[in-house]
Amino acid sequence: MDLSIILFDIDRLKELNDTRGHLAGDQVIKEIAAIAAATIRDNDTLVRWGEGDTLDTLLARADKALYQAKNQGRNRVVMADGAN
């Protein structure tokens, strides 16, 4: 299975939040997410990454979930919990 991760950042979002408020910033995020969601393939997944996670913590959570799936009999999907 091939895996690609594409990260993008919204330039000057903090400036928008500081001058027009977080509701305006949230609206920009929602609009960009809607555009991205409308253009990705059916087998792609769009996610928002933030609120303190790093690549290392995300990989550690995925690794933990993988071993949980193996220990529960394999051939299953296990959701990683929010704890690091």
MODELLER restraints for C-alpha pairs under 7 A, 6 or more apart:
rsr = mdl.restraints
at = mdl.atoms
rsr.add(forms.Gaussian(group=physical.xy_distance, feature=features.Distance(at['CA:13:A'], at['CA:25:A']), mean=6.35, stdev=0.5))
rsr.add(forms.Gaussian(group=physical.xy_distance, feature=features.Distance(at['CA:16:A'], at['CA:25:A']), mean=6.12, stdev=0.5))
rsr.add(forms.Gaussian(group=physical.xy_distance, feature=features.Distance(at['CA:17:A'], at['CA:24:A']), mean=6.69, stdev=0.5))
rsr.add(forms.Gaussian(group=physical.xy_distance, feature=features.Distance(at['CA:17:A'], at['CA:25:A']), mean=5.26, stdev=0.5))
rsr.add(forms.Gaussian(group=physical.xy_distance, feature=features.Distance(at['CA:37:A'], at['CA:46:A']), mean=6.66, stdev=0.5))
rsr.add(forms.Gaussian(group=physical.xy_distance, feature=features.Distance(at['CA:57:A'], at['CA:84:A']), mean=5.90, stdev=0.5))
rsr.add(forms.Gaussian(group=physical.xy_distance, feature=features.Distance(at['CA:61:A'], at['CA:80:A']), mean=5.65, stdev=0.5))
rsr.add(forms.Gaussian(group=physical.xy_distance, feature=features.Distance(at['CA:61:A'], at['CA:84:A']), mean=6.36, stdev=0.5))
rsr.add(forms.Gaussian(group=physical.xy_distance, feature=features.Distance(at['CA:62:A'], at['CA:80:A']), mean=6.04, stdev=0.5))
rsr.add(forms.Gaussian(group=physical.xy_distance, feature=features.Distance(at['CA:65:A'], at['CA:78:A']), mean=5.63, stdev=0.5))
rsr.add(forms.Gaussian(group=physical.xy_distance, feature=features.Distance(at['CA:65:A'], at['CA:79:A']), mean=6.30, stdev=0.5))
rsr.add(forms.Gaussian(group=physical.xy_distance, feature=features.Distance(at['CA:65:A'], at['CA:80:A']), mean=5.08, stdev=0.5))
rsr.add(forms.Gaussian(group=physical.xy_distance, feature=features.Distance(at['CA:68:A'], at['CA:78:A']), mean=6.90, stdev=0.5))
rsr.add(forms.Gaussian(group=physical.xy_distance, feature=features.Distance(at['CA:69:A'], at['CA:76:A']), mean=5.96, stdev=0.5))
rsr.add(forms.Gaussian(group=physical.xy_distance, feature=features.Distance(at['CA:69:A'], at['CA:77:A']), mean=6.40, stdev=0.5))
rsr.add(forms.Gaussian(group=physical.xy_distance, feature=features.Distance(at['CA:69:A'], at['CA:78:A']), mean=5.65, stdev=0.5))
